[in-house]
């Protein structure tokens, strides 16, 4: 019984991980010269920022170097308490393609970032909208490559995943696990199908047809949803839009957080939100995590060979798939042994997020506090 249980678990993990991971790492958007001799739609690049003084100038200047004929940048200073707004103004003063919106007050019923993107979209003139974060570095050909891909495949929404600029060894292991969890959790290989539970959203680079975006209500349906980037993908999918997600390590880069603890704290607002603020979902996810990612190690330690062979195969498969993702996004083969530690750290981050959210009765984000009651009511489902 134990023998066959191990191999049954291996089969389930194989079906869950291998198609998603291999699809995830094999599809990359690279620099292209397509589009330099043809007319492509105008693009409005929307950059919401709150207290991004350390990164916003480099990000905006990388956008101004884009090799694209018709684009504008609308950067939104969302109630920053540092020098973000002044830095934005200085950059905009050097190039007419960049304009700044300063927001000093947040209307009720909105999260700060979502309201900033909504506001910028109202001022946008482009036929396409690009939502990107204020700490992303864009290579000159990134926009051209993405627009060509969207236009040639008649898509309404394209998301690109950046290369993660490496930090410490253990921090890198957790960042790699986040990418791995994204691939298998979203079942990214099904994104372009009609499967309703497979959709993609990436805050670093989300290119969407402006007419389609406005036809589905823009960010209004997502006004109080913390994981706005993923839910934008869900909004597109549920309204019949065609979307795709690709890796773009040669076109985009980002230093996600500056330390392991910042990664864990950075998931504070998103972890419990991703579970719909549901303790039932948290417990169910934890049971799945223990049975698939923890118990195989216990089984190998407790049972003799060949009784534990299926569990050993499951462990080998986890490490292999995790390492493939890690290497594909700027990591190293040396991260291979870190799978169990990284998975435990991610589990801790989700439990911590749930505990903090429940303890304080809501989420603190972007100089504001949002109660759990209003967040639950505002979830886009």
Helices and strands as residue ranges (DSSP letters): H 2-26, E 43-49, H 56-64, E 71-78, H 84-92, E 98-103, H 112-123, E 128-133, E 136-138, H 142-152, E 157-161, E 163-164, H 169-186, G 188-190, E 206-209, H 210-215, G 220-222, H 228-238, E 243-247, E 252-254, H 260-266, H 271-274, H 279-289, I 290-294, H 295-302, H 309-328, G 333-338, H 339-360, E 362-365, E 368-371, H 372-377
